[in-house]
């Protein structure tokens, strides 16, 4: 013996020396890292559609509501309600200056009522046209109505 204590090579009774764990290559998960949750089988994008969608546009003087009951115009506290059974068609267009939503309800006899709502911005007006078009397509379905567009 040489005066040093330690395991003798090849000695079956020697204590194994701890070996450092191999380091994972860059970008690979470690075997000791907590498992990552699996992504869902589908990527949720939008909530399911509302069965009875509603549309509301309002400013300080007037408002337009479209819901499962029909169309309601409000102007300075006075309301006019039009149930779906009484509506022949609905038309919309931008008002003078391009910041107003103009909506007209046409009744079977040709009489029509119109209401305008001022949007704070052109982006708001575009959202109103998009949302109104969606809600009308739900309630009017395949009825003969011109497409709604802000231009």
Beta strands, then each sheet from edge to edge (+ up, - down):
strand 1: 55-58
strand 2: 62-67
strand 3: 70-75
strand 4: 78-83
strand 5: 87-94
strand 6: 100-107
strand 7: 112-118
sheet 1: 1+ 2- 3+ 4-
sheet 2: 5+ 6- 7+
end
